[in-house]
Amino acid sequence: MKLFFIRHGKTEWNQQMRLQGKTGDSALLPESLDEIACLGDYLKQFEIETIYASPSLRARRTAEIINQRRELTLPIVYREGLREWGLGDLEGTLIEEARAKHPEAMTNFRSDLSQYNPSAFGGETVTQVLERFSRVVQIAMLENSGNVLFVSHGAALTAGINYLAGEPLHRLRNRGGLGNNTLSILNAEVFERPFTLEAWNDGAFLK
C-alpha cells in the first residue's frame, strides 16, 4: 500500500511568514491554485482509493482541487487528526516575533523535537501530534485496501512521516521541512514502524 502525503498550497500567511498552526487559517494564494492543479494532474497516474484531509480551509481546498483533476472523483474524508501542529498563543504571529519571545522552544521546534517544550504558550507536545497523526494513518490503512492520499500541513507532516519511517524524536526534523504542494510517499502493508520512505518533499512536477 502506498501512502501519499501532500502539504497544502501556499497561503497568505505562509507568504507573510506567520504561524498558522491548528486553528489559524488563511486563504490560498492565487498562484498556488495552478500548482495544486499540476500536482493533481501528476497524481492521476496513481490508483488512489480515498483522500483524507485536514478540515482546515487551506488543506480542504487543496484536496478538493486535486480531486477535481481526476476523471473519477474520490471520497474525501476529513479528520481532525490531520490538522496542523497546535501552537497555542503563537498562532497568527510572525515567525520572527515568535522566535524573539521563545527562542529556545522555536529553535527546538525546527531542529530537535525531543527537546521541544511548548508549555509557555500552550502549544501541543510532539507526543500529542504524533499520536493523533498516526491514529489517522492507522485507521485509513484499516479502512482501505488500496493506496491512500493524505492532505495535511507542514510541521505535522514533517514529524509524522519521519516518525512512521522509524526516525527517533531528535531526528524528526533532520530532512528539513516540506514545501507547499509537495509529495512524500511511504510504503507499508501493515501498521508497523518503520514504514519505507519512497519519496520526500518531491516538487519536480510543479511548473
Summary of the structure (lengths in Angstrom):
residues: 207
radius of gyration: 16.1
end to end distance: 28.2
largest distance: 48.7
contacts: 710
relative contact order: 0.22
helix: 43%
strand: 16%
